[in-house]
Amino acid sequence: MNRANVIIFSALLTVISMMVTPSRAATPFEFRALCTPTNNNPKAWGIKGTHNVDNDWGLWGHNIWKVVGKKPSRDIYAIVNGERDTTQYCFTSPMLYKYLEEWIIDYWGEKGARFSIIPGDNKRVCQCFRCKQIGCTRTSATPAVADMLTRLADKFPQHQFFMASYHSTTEPPTKPLPKNAGVMLSTMAIPFRYNFYENKGFHKFDAIVKAWKEVTPLLYVWEYNRNFDDYLSPYPCLFILQERFKYYHSVGISGVFINGSGYDYSSFDDVQSYVMAKLMFDSEVDVERLVRTFYKKYYPKSGSIIADYYLALEKRAKETNHILPYYGTIEEEVESYLNPKEFAAFWDELNEKKASLSGQERTLVDNMLTAFAYTRFMLLNTPGAGSENESMVEAQRQKFLRILGNHVNVPGLVNYKEITSPLDQFIKEHSK
Ligand SMILES: [Zn+2]
C-alpha cells in the first residue's frame, strides 16, 4: 500500500472499531481505591463508593510476611546462590501454600476478599529444584507465582487473587489464569502528561496490558497522582488521569488503585480525591464543573479564588503537554506548570482573604497556606531567586519558614515528601 492508502485504511479501521466497540467510558471501574489522606475520611468530603486498601483487601502489596508469622519454617524462603534468602519466598514451597491456605480459612471464611500474592520487593528468584522445574529462571518467578495463584484461586472461588506485573513477575504466565485470578499493572512507565499516547513508555505499557489480557480478564492498574519528592506544591493531575482512565476502559482494565500521599497531607488533595472518585465511576464527567462545585460547597467564600488558580494549572498542564514529574524538583515543576509569580500572587490573595473567613473554611485555608509556605520557600531558594536583593529575599524565606512552623496544627502535615522527611527538621536546617 502506498502512504495515502495506509492513511485511509487506518482511518477506516478506527471508524470501524468505534462502531463495534461500545463506549465503556461511563462504566464504573469495579475496583476504585484511593490511597490519599482525604479518602481516609471520605464521608466528610462527600466521597462515595471508593475502596481503601487497608480495609478492603485481605492481603495487599508485599505483605506475605504478615501471614507467615514471626518464626515460619525456613522452607518458605527462596534459595538464591545456594543459600536460603529470607528477603524472598519460594513460591513452589508446600509450606508457604499451607500458611496462606490456613490463614485465609481462619480469617477470611466465605466473605469474598482480594489477596495480593506478590514476591518480596526485590528481583531475586528462588532457584530450588521445584522452581526451576516449573520454569522459573534467574530473572523470572512468574511460573511459580502463577502456579501458587492458580491453586489458591481454585481452592477459594469466592475470593480473588492478584499477582503484580513487577520485578521478577513482569512477564505474564504462558497458561491462562482462573477467572478469579488477575494482575496488578504499575503505570509508572507511562509518562505523567496529557496526550500520553505519543510516548515510548505508553507503547511499552500497552504491550504489557495486551500480553496479560491473553491470560486473565482481571486487569487492575496501580496508578500514581503525586510528585513523590514534593507532596506540598500543586500537582494538577485531574485532566491527565481522566485521559488515562478512558484508555484503561478501552483496553479492558477494570480496577484502579491511585497511589497518592497515603496518610500524609498533600496540597489540593481534597478536591482531587473528590474528582478522582467521580472519574472512577464515569470518566466522561466535567472536571471543571466538579472542581467549582466542590469549592463552592467546602470553601464558600474563598473557593472561587482557589478554583480559578487550580483550574488554570490543570489547563496549562493539558495545553502545554508537559511531563509532571513522579519524582522531581521544584525547578522541574516550574518548567512544567508552576509559574512562581502567579503562585505568589495566589498565595497573597488567599492570605488576604483569610481575614474574612471563619470556622472550617478558615481552618482549611490556613492549612493550605501553611503547606504552600513550603513552596514559597522553595521558589525563593532556587538559583537566581535571590539575585536582586539577597537580604530581602532571605527575610522572605525566613518568613515562610515561620509560617510553615504552623504545620504542627495541620492534620497529617508532617513530611514534605514520600520518604521520611520531617518538616521540623527541614525548618531547623534552613532557619537562621
Ligand atoms: Zn523454590
Residues whose N, C-alpha, C, O or C-beta is under 5 A from the ligand:
A	BS01	ZN	C90 F91 T92 C126 Q127 C128 C131
